[in-house]
Amino acid sequence: MSHHPAYSMAALCAVGGTIGYVKGRSLPSLMAGLGIGAVYWYAGLRIQKNQDYGHELALAASSLLLFAMGPKALRTRAPVPVAMSTLGTASAAYFSKKTYENRYGV
């Protein structure tokens, strides 16, 4: 069941990047949202098929999302960067827990 958060984050990143593009004509927002969303989608696919490094890949995408959107959220206080950085923090915590559980059998 831990593939569902990865798929949800993939959709949210794609939607967030699209909103950034529509509101501000920001092509980097669109590319980043779709790119990070694709990484989440691939991680969810690996988790669902019980393949190696799915949780680690989702953790990397979460960390990238947090470190990319965190400073922008603090600087602008705009709703989309704040929401995306909050989701990045929550998903990083979740996937780090899942990575630990998978690695050490807890």
Order of alpha helices (4+ residues) and beta strands (2+ residues): alpha-alpha-alpha-alpha
